[in-house]
Amino acid sequence: MFLKQLTVFLENREGRLERVTDILSKNNINIVCLSLADTSEYGVIRMIVSEPDKAKAVLKEEGCLARITDVLAISMEQKAGSLNKLTKIFSEQGINIEYMYTLNSSREAGSMIIKCTDIEKGFDAVKKAGLTLVDPEIAYSM
Amino acid sequence: MIWNEARECMSRDEMANMQGARLKKLVSNVYHNVEFYRKKMQDIGLEPGDINGIEDITKLPFTTKTDLRDNYPFGLLAVPKSQIVRVHASSGTTGKATVVAYTRRDIENWQECVARDLVMCGVTKDDMIQIAYGYGLFTGGLGLHYGAENLGCMTVPMSTGNTKRLVTMMEDFGATAIACTPSYLLHIAEVIEEMGVKDKLKLRTAICGAEPWTEKMRLQIEEKLGINAHDIYGLSEVCGPGVACDCSFHKGLHVQEDHFYAEIVDKETLNPLGDGEVGELVFTTLTKEGLPLIRYRTKDLTSIDHSKCECGRTTPRISKFKGRSDDMLIIRGVNVFPSQVETALLEIEGVTPHYQMIVDRVNNLDTLEVQVEVDENVFSDEIREMENLTKKISAALQSALLIAVKVKLVEPRSLDRFEGKSKRVIDKRVLTD
């Protein structure tokens, strides 16, 4: 029902990100999209990958700190006002969006990844508003 | 100038006689009034009558910081609580403070010792002295303050914190002396430079202590500020600053040994060592009433010299410290044990005890960074949660150590890159010659 996001902790210094992409690459795991949140000392990288559970396992084996987080992926029209429509659904329901980033974007349509305070509530609100959620299996194979 | 020539220049024989008489009285007192000491003596079949002179001191058992902690807070008092007029405390190894208590007489003796030391540093009653140690449970501020008042100085209780205000007052008041930690004095020197007031100052002497520093640093301070800088030593368990101080010849720190008998012992065998041999410094408080200590192991490593000093004093001199026999760190004048960090971390739910302390000196002020490994229990995909975790750890450490701590979250197992056991402390400061 929910999309599995791979989240990895990184120290903010040279070579740390490369170590993660190297492990994923060697295990033939594709990164569909990612968002990197950084502070001066460390960063948190959030990714949608082809095989999230396997990715977490191989990273852990190599000593990386990784976890799986449930997120929502929502399809949107590629036109003015569609993101506003989406954020309105959340604000009207009193759900806080912790962070969001683009899953994919083309000339015709796009989709967003959203992490919110109450994922069940967010899921229901999006469905009720008539928006389409991206099938996780489709997202992993994008 | 010598404050108390009768005591500070006493012949070695007279001193030994006085110390012997005081030790005899002290041992009889603690045997009858402190259960802890009585038991310890009974365990080895020792009675007060077995102590007949200062040379018998080696028959007595040692006392350690652990003993103070085990008897927290007032278990080692040798007088009723009603006779105590002051209490100080320093941080202990595992969270609990080490408490010391003083009778009125103890405070008088303490201020006598500090006055002797100030005079040794060239301070007179006509000086104006700024006390820039922390005032409070820490013995530095109040210890120097009472000593300076006793000498008759115009005493300004600056405490620590606002350095610009300190320099402004130094200029406006015409302060001639200052007491603070050596690293803080170097910081003050920089502020003086920034403010461009060096030529307007009357400062001529500094009494620095509460942290280890090198002879090189002392000369650097003297050159930078165009003053004399002296080293004052003490530890709260024994009384606080004033136990020993270096005179204008800077050939070791004169111990006020009519009050504090100093021994150097081998740090492993605990056998007494002779002059010039490096070992652990041990003190017996010959005159203390409130909380007397018998052969207290300071864990400070040094050597002693009983020869007469060029300044005319006969009191023995201990050399600058060569380190510690335990893992205690002194950061901004505050005693810090790695075990305190461990205890504090373990009290935070989900946090691993995998940490490393990085001690450094930035712009002459000590800094402490604690790196903590993050694991699955506390790792979150939200930065907000991670920041809350950092704040929580930092607040817990600050309240345990009583100094500001910078917390840095690091990847799991990233701290285990040392051979064998992990290295808990990286001290980048230069503290010994």
Interface residues (C-beta under 8 A of the other chain):
Chain A: Q5 T7 F9 L10 E11 R16 A37 T39 E41 Y42 V44 R46 G63 C64 L65 R67 T69 E98 Y99 K115
Chain B: V374 D375 E376 F379 S380 D381 E382 I383 R384 M386 E387 K408 L409 V410 E411 P412 R413 S414
